[in-house]
């Protein structure tokens, strides 16, 4: 329901902007592994007729001081300079971990990267979807940067059967 409401809002962008508000553009999908967060991001991009830029967090995190922040900045610069896209960051908790008082240089660097992420998310004017299996690990300030948070549970038995039936339609299976 939340996703349908969000899509309706996006499709009515012109009508909304005529009276003031803009549609929400940043979403956080949380839930256990295997729930379909990545698949949902792909489907959302397809419904919006926009390319999905699928970013793996491990490609942004670097061991050298300042490199992770530069990589995050470069990603958002590239996304902002591109035609409209849906920017999807998987395993988001590895980038947006809760900040804590730095006891070592590595913690100070991680806090700095989180601050960069906060600033870049705040200023990004495109579609952003982040996915995490560990919602409790994400910094509270980052949570506030998302316009919508959707928890995706594992599908139940009936839902699994409908998913299988839908994807197996092209194949002839014995009864």
Order of alpha helices (4+ residues) and beta strands (2+ residues): alpha-alpha-beta-alpha-beta-alpha-beta-alpha-beta-alpha-beta-alpha
